[in-house]
């Protein structure tokens, strides 16, 4: 009788212990899921550290190191890294196959808004505010960090997402009274392009370019209040090599000024 009683109590304790352990494991698992979900949500809601625009040319002998650096920066999801090929070196013997005159004009307009007349390749413009040599990784990082400390980097929440065939750009409210008017730009780019160069200063080289801009168009005006713009995805992303970015940029007397917000939507390379 005593032995049976002890066995019964022992089985009871074992059963209780198993239940307790299972509950603890389930609790830890559920807690872990909650933490993971919270982490994903926090990451998804974070703004990029900065926007880096590289002005480059296939005819520029100094540009391949900057193009290689852009290949790395384009993999950094905390940055919106965009390549703008320009055409003013075409006379050197090779016509840039990706360049567009409006990209050259964008670079010149930046110089005009800054007032420094600095137009060269490779040139990186950070957050629409400052230019540095496009192959100088340290200078780019210092500019991004400096803007974060001085201006709060990209102060207006900006997002771009796709549901079905609808692409939606979302812009948040102004955080500063001075940030009350800007243009919403949609930037369409090819994620990867490799170009064999037949003539000019880079003759015989095959250069890979990342996030090569193909089109920049205004899609709305922002006046400090939250807003969203819906667009047809199939017209804008015809292939898996297409990516898009949204830039919220101040208009400085008809020239591109400071970038207040940005978001990136990159399709997988085909």
Buried (B, 14 or more C-beta within 10 A) or exposed (E): EEEEEEEEEEEEEEEEEEEEEEEEEEEEEEEEEEEEEEEEEEEEEEBBBBBBBBBBBBBBBBBBBBBBBBBEBBEEEEBBBBBBBBBBBBEBEBBBEBBBEBBBEBBBBBBBBBEEEEBBBBBBBBBBBBBBBBBBBEBBBBBBEBBBEEBBBBBBBBBBEBEEEEBBBBBBEBEEEEBEEBBBBBBBBBBBBEBEBEEBBBEEBEBBBBBBBBEBEEEBEBEBEEBEBEBEBEEBBEEEBBBBBBBBBBBBEEBBBBBBBBBBBBBEEE
